[in-house]
Amino acid sequence: MSIIDISDEEIGKDMSPSCGAGTGGIDPQEASEEFDSEKLEDNQEEEVAEPTFVLEDGRELYEHFRFVADKGQQMLRVDKFLVDRMERTSRNRIQQAAEAGCILVNGKVVKSNYRVKPLDTVSIVMDRPRYEFEIIPEDIPLDIVYEDDYLLVVNKQPGLVVHPGHGNYHGTLVNALAWHFRDNPDYDVSDPRLGLVHRIDKDTSGLLVVAKTPEAKTHLGQQFFNKTTRREYIAVVWGDFEEKEGTIVGNIARNPRNKLQMAVFQDPNIGKHAVTHYNLLESFGYVSVVKCVLETGRTHQIRVHMLSQGHPLFNDERYGGDRILRGTTFPKYKQFVEGCFAICPRQALHARTLGFVHPHTGEEMFFESAVPDDMQQLIERWRNYVEANTR
């Protein structure tokens, strides 16, 4: 089924009260072409796209529908205005979208009784970019840590893209979930009210939670938004630390000199507030193993926060960690580090811990994933190197 075959009836299910806390939408033919040009060229890796709107409460929203009232538009309630333009979409659905804060007029959230005026721009927004293609179930192995009727926790392997995006329409975690739920009539992988509540980068391994009901996604999404979840990462970074623990605070935004990168800005008017707490676990002189606890969840947060402190992640190609940044000039050392790059051919970052409150039972859930083999071998190799050179 191509996107142009999707009916307005199917589009209607996107507009649910969970818009601001873990839902999304499906591309209509009327959507603005301008949105397509905003997607990053690195979508083939991490399908990161710029949000169309960032609201005062910090919500990042993406435009899925846009309508501009003509010059002769009579004053008309926005729910009536939209239902007249979206066939087979009920007024109740539109009102639910308005209650969820998913309807904007001229960039501001409005309720369903707002009266549209001439030349008003009416947008329906969701919390993720539009899918522009059919999601095909694919038999991709999943490491499922936990599953019940409401949610699923998966341990993602490195190299697996989370969401389909430009250049990566297949072979993603979403495709794997479509296969896993193929016999579940209550789970529609294209329904944005279900599915992944958060994401991690392609080459980062570790834990992710998947919502199996709209209520679960709303509840979990609110926990992430309110920063009540527990997320801990293990990273191998270049350099040693003077302090064994610390907190990095710095707004994160697109790097103006390289749109494939994020960067840290001290100007409070640039970017989004971001906080990372770290603890030094083990030092090998030229590299260190650290635990990072996220207080916020921004794109590439740990990678750019560590870079800003002079500690790029080991073998992080995008941020320069794939070069020898500490150590000696001896050929044997160069050979040793190149061997380390080969053992762990990706940024050395693992989402080890995930904690949240179960959306149905209210139970505190806590999951921990062992550091994967490539990072374990990397750490052990550095440990042996230090021991061999300090005798």
Legacy VTK file of the C-alpha trace (Angstrom):
# vtk DataFile Version 3.0
C-alpha trace
ASCII
DATASET POLYDATA
POINTS 391 float
0.000 0.000 0.000
1.598 3.285 -1.018
1.057 6.477 0.885
-1.331 7.875 -1.707
-3.616 4.903 -1.124
-4.064 5.639 2.571
-7.570 6.897 3.265
-8.523 9.847 5.422
-10.183 7.306 7.687
-6.760 5.847 8.432
-5.285 9.300 8.785
-7.955 10.077 11.356
-6.623 7.533 13.821
-3.389 9.518 14.062
-5.108 12.383 15.811
-5.360 11.055 19.334
-4.992 12.609 22.790
-1.430 11.314 23.036
-0.028 13.676 20.423
2.335 15.431 22.761
3.490 12.326 24.537
4.390 9.711 22.016
2.210 9.632 18.924
2.624 10.606 15.299
0.959 10.812 11.928
0.766 9.671 8.316
1.606 11.871 5.365
-1.455 13.255 3.509
-1.211 14.487 -0.077
-1.964 18.000 1.153
1.119 18.187 3.362
3.603 20.918 2.541
6.574 19.989 0.386
8.669 22.383 2.459
8.769 19.832 5.271
10.563 17.298 3.076
13.446 19.724 2.519
14.010 20.002 6.271
15.131 16.386 6.660
18.830 15.856 7.247
21.054 14.207 4.693
22.160 11.745 7.379
18.675 10.251 7.614
20.060 7.094 6.072
21.851 6.565 9.389
19.690 7.982 12.131
16.621 9.468 10.414
16.998 12.632 12.462
14.798 15.464 11.232
14.337 18.999 12.448
11.014 19.596 14.226
8.726 22.066 12.498
7.692 23.624 15.809
9.237 23.791 19.283
6.626 24.913 21.799
7.235 26.849 25.006
6.845 23.680 27.062
9.689 22.075 25.103
7.599 19.769 22.916
9.162 19.149 19.508
6.439 18.725 16.909
6.424 17.904 13.211
3.888 19.197 10.730
1.835 16.531 8.986
-1.093 18.577 7.654
-1.213 22.217 6.608
-4.113 24.275 5.340
-4.116 28.010 4.615
-7.449 29.828 4.839
-8.194 31.898 1.765
-8.704 35.671 1.759
-12.481 35.300 1.733
-12.623 32.854 4.629
-15.523 33.524 6.969
-14.944 33.088 10.698
-15.302 29.334 11.289
-14.451 27.004 14.166
-11.184 25.225 13.474
-12.700 21.770 13.994
-15.349 22.522 11.371
-12.711 24.085 9.101
-10.633 20.897 9.223
-13.438 18.365 8.950
-14.557 20.091 5.748
-11.106 19.540 4.268
-10.410 15.992 5.463
-12.897 13.519 4.100
-13.951 10.601 6.300
-12.175 12.103 9.300
-14.620 12.672 12.135
-15.074 15.938 13.959
-14.582 14.019 17.203
-11.103 12.954 16.068
-10.215 16.541 15.260
-11.496 17.699 18.632
-9.378 15.032 20.324
-6.363 16.299 18.408
-7.094 19.836 19.576
-7.403 18.697 23.191
-4.023 16.993 22.854
-2.403 20.191 21.593
-1.943 18.804 18.080
-3.661 21.672 16.232
-1.736 24.883 15.717
-2.818 28.108 14.052
0.027 30.336 12.938
2.339 28.282 15.129
0.264 28.537 18.320
-1.734 25.750 19.978
-5.497 26.331 19.752
-8.605 24.575 21.020
-11.357 23.266 18.770
-13.487 26.397 19.282
-10.846 28.704 17.785
-12.338 30.637 14.873
-10.250 30.531 11.716
-9.678 33.909 10.035
-8.589 34.775 6.490
-5.007 33.672 5.692
-4.636 31.708 8.945
-2.250 28.759 8.607
-3.740 25.702 10.299
-1.323 22.854 11.063
-1.861 19.403 12.502
1.319 18.310 14.220
2.683 15.087 15.714
5.747 14.220 17.762
7.647 12.486 14.966
8.336 13.045 11.272
5.947 11.592 8.729
6.420 8.092 7.414
6.373 8.307 3.638
6.349 4.652 2.805
4.797 1.358 3.703
6.357 -0.454 6.651
7.142 -4.012 5.560
7.423 -6.718 8.259
10.918 -8.222 8.182
12.237 -11.230 10.063
15.012 -9.432 11.916
16.089 -11.066 15.206
15.036 -9.148 18.314
16.532 -9.492 21.783
13.333 -9.100 23.815
14.101 -8.472 27.470
10.498 -8.203 28.669
6.996 -8.280 27.199
3.419 -8.145 28.487
0.065 -6.948 27.125
1.050 -3.290 27.437
4.703 -2.933 26.525
7.841 -4.584 25.270
11.466 -3.858 26.172
14.041 -4.690 23.518
17.845 -4.724 23.654
18.853 -3.172 20.326
22.003 -4.411 18.638
24.490 -1.876 17.233
24.078 -1.100 13.542
20.280 -1.322 13.611
18.424 1.856 12.650
15.397 2.467 14.882
12.902 4.173 12.560
12.632 3.921 8.763
13.858 7.067 7.049
15.264 8.416 3.809
17.732 5.820 2.528
16.647 3.272 5.121
13.180 2.058 4.237
14.015 -1.501 5.272
16.023 -3.351 7.873
15.019 -1.167 10.822
13.777 -1.930 14.308
10.293 -0.806 13.260
10.347 -3.378 10.441
11.397 -6.010 12.981
8.533 -5.012 15.279
6.093 -5.290 12.369
7.216 -8.916 11.979
7.076 -9.621 15.709
3.488 -8.327 15.916
2.340 -9.761 12.581
-0.167 -12.098 14.261
-1.392 -9.523 16.775
-4.581 -7.919 15.392
-4.408 -5.154 18.007
-0.979 -3.906 16.937
-0.717 -1.872 13.732
2.880 -0.827 13.219
1.765 2.171 11.132
-0.488 3.435 13.936
1.510 6.215 15.639
-0.409 5.727 18.876
1.621 2.545 19.359
5.290 1.685 19.124
8.594 3.212 20.166
8.460 5.910 22.806
12.097 6.977 22.416
15.086 6.069 20.260
18.852 5.657 20.264
21.329 6.155 17.447
21.997 3.501 14.831
25.408 2.508 16.200
24.445 2.784 19.862
23.326 -0.461 21.478
20.948 -0.973 24.360
17.475 -0.784 25.834
14.322 0.675 24.292
10.682 0.454 25.391
7.816 -0.156 22.949
4.188 0.683 23.788
1.525 -1.827 22.712
-1.508 0.318 23.549
-2.292 4.020 23.043
-2.693 4.474 26.786
0.704 2.920 27.459
2.363 5.193 24.903
0.748 8.285 26.383
1.756 7.314 29.931
5.326 6.360 28.993
5.722 9.425 26.798
4.765 11.648 29.702
7.404 9.976 31.866
10.099 10.709 29.313
8.846 14.268 28.888
8.757 14.835 32.650
12.250 13.308 33.049
11.099 10.683 35.545
12.593 7.737 33.652
16.004 6.335 34.536
18.490 6.057 31.683
22.133 5.128 32.171
24.725 4.620 29.451
28.216 3.144 29.423
30.714 4.871 27.139
34.385 4.567 26.287
35.837 8.014 25.626
39.190 9.500 24.763
41.261 11.011 27.590
41.411 10.937 31.364
39.297 12.901 33.841
40.548 15.172 36.594
37.259 14.744 38.456
35.713 11.320 38.954
32.209 12.675 38.551
30.532 15.748 37.172
27.620 17.300 35.351
27.668 18.731 31.858
25.109 21.449 31.138
24.937 22.927 27.679
22.242 23.643 25.114
22.334 21.398 22.059
21.486 22.519 18.535
22.457 21.820 14.946
26.085 22.668 14.195
25.891 25.685 11.857
29.122 24.602 10.149
28.093 20.971 9.665
24.404 20.108 9.565
25.190 16.410 10.058
26.436 17.199 13.557
24.985 18.612 16.741
26.920 21.076 18.892
26.892 22.548 22.406
26.069 26.236 22.904
26.371 28.222 26.121
24.021 30.902 24.808
20.654 30.067 26.478
18.829 31.398 23.430
20.354 28.785 21.123
19.303 25.147 21.084
17.610 23.003 23.697
18.530 22.626 27.357
20.529 19.442 27.985
22.041 17.898 31.131
24.304 14.841 31.396
25.712 13.472 34.658
28.820 11.292 34.455
30.903 9.049 36.716
34.344 7.723 35.917
34.295 3.922 36.176
37.780 3.044 34.968
40.724 4.992 33.588
43.318 3.658 31.176
45.200 6.939 30.818
44.555 7.516 27.148
40.908 6.405 27.300
38.310 6.113 30.067
35.138 4.169 30.780
32.332 6.381 32.078
28.729 6.000 33.165
26.447 8.705 31.793
23.029 9.419 33.276
20.669 11.435 31.095
18.555 14.122 32.696
17.361 15.208 29.253
17.286 13.331 25.961
18.595 15.390 23.055
19.903 14.204 19.704
23.490 12.901 20.113
23.488 14.295 23.669
26.192 12.125 25.236
28.310 12.269 22.102
28.392 16.072 21.892
28.469 16.716 25.630
31.524 14.498 26.003
33.103 16.111 22.948
32.555 19.544 24.494
34.646 18.428 27.486
37.470 17.157 25.284
36.402 13.523 25.538
34.920 12.373 22.217
33.555 8.839 22.221
36.026 6.192 21.129
35.631 5.451 17.394
32.826 7.994 16.935
33.417 8.782 13.275
30.981 11.696 13.112
32.649 13.573 15.964
36.294 12.752 15.325
36.704 9.901 17.777
37.860 7.532 15.038
41.362 9.024 15.127
44.184 8.508 17.624
43.591 11.464 19.941
45.697 10.433 22.963
48.849 8.390 23.423
52.268 7.972 21.869
53.624 8.146 18.354
55.156 4.673 18.485
54.162 2.347 15.628
53.211 -0.406 18.090
50.764 1.934 19.834
49.239 2.955 16.521
48.833 -0.718 15.628
47.244 -1.388 19.018
44.670 1.416 18.643
43.834 0.401 15.091
43.171 -3.081 16.439
40.828 -1.540 19.017
38.951 0.296 16.249
38.548 -3.026 14.455
37.212 -4.765 17.583
34.582 -2.062 18.175
33.823 -0.560 14.747
31.308 2.017 16.045
30.995 4.670 18.729
31.514 2.902 22.051
28.166 3.705 23.636
25.620 1.369 25.233
22.221 2.157 26.815
22.672 -0.168 29.784
19.841 0.803 32.142
16.200 1.726 31.625
13.733 2.395 34.426
10.125 3.600 34.356
6.741 3.113 35.986
4.540 0.501 34.338
1.706 2.385 32.602
-0.975 -0.083 33.749
0.120 -1.596 37.052
2.021 1.387 38.459
4.913 -0.927 39.318
8.436 0.451 39.102
10.179 -1.420 36.302
13.970 -1.617 36.050
15.987 -3.289 33.302
19.709 -3.679 32.787
21.518 -4.889 29.691
25.046 -6.284 29.775
27.663 -4.324 27.886
27.862 -5.992 24.452
30.767 -8.152 23.395
32.490 -5.604 21.144
32.700 -3.012 23.936
33.691 -5.643 26.505
36.564 -6.756 24.285
37.570 -3.132 23.747
37.671 -2.417 27.486
39.545 -5.621 28.240
42.097 -4.850 25.522
42.816 -1.427 27.049
42.972 -2.929 30.534
45.581 -5.467 29.385
47.533 -2.765 27.582
47.799 -0.648 30.752
48.776 -3.642 32.864
51.446 -4.696 30.370
52.960 -1.199 30.255
52.994 -0.476 33.972
54.956 -3.496 35.149
LINES 1 392
391 0 1 2 3 4 5 6 7 8 9 10 11 12 13 14 15 16 17 18 19 20 21 22 23 24 25 26 27 28 29 30 31 32 33 34 35 36 37 38 39 40 41 42 43 44 45 46 47 48 49 50 51 52 53 54 55 56 57 58 59 60 61 62 63 64 65 66 67 68 69 70 71 72 73 74 75 76 77 78 79 80 81 82 83 84 85 86 87 88 89 90 91 92 93 94 95 96 97 98 99 100 101 102 103 104 105 106 107 108 109 110 111 112 113 114 115 116 117 118 119 120 121 122 123 124 125 126 127 128 129 130 131 132 133 134 135 136 137 138 139 140 141 142 143 144 145 146 147 148 149 150 151 152 153 154 155 156 157 158 159 160 161 162 163 164 165 166 167 168 169 170 171 172 173 174 175 176 177 178 179 180 181 182 183 184 185 186 187 188 189 190 191 192 193 194 195 196 197 198 199 200 201 202 203 204 205 206 207 208 209 210 211 212 213 214 215 216 217 218 219 220 221 222 223 224 225 226 227 228 229 230 231 232 233 234 235 236 237 238 239 240 241 242 243 244 245 246 247 248 249 250 251 252 253 254 255 256 257 258 259 260 261 262 263 264 265 266 267 268 269 270 271 272 273 274 275 276 277 278 279 280 281 282 283 284 285 286 287 288 289 290 291 292 293 294 295 296 297 298 299 300 301 302 303 304 305 306 307 308 309 310 311 312 313 314 315 316 317 318 319 320 321 322 323 324 325 326 327 328 329 330 331 332 333 334 335 336 337 338 339 340 341 342 343 344 345 346 347 348 349 350 351 352 353 354 355 356 357 358 359 360 361 362 363 364 365 366 367 368 369 370 371 372 373 374 375 376 377 378 379 380 381 382 383 384 385 386 387 388 389 390
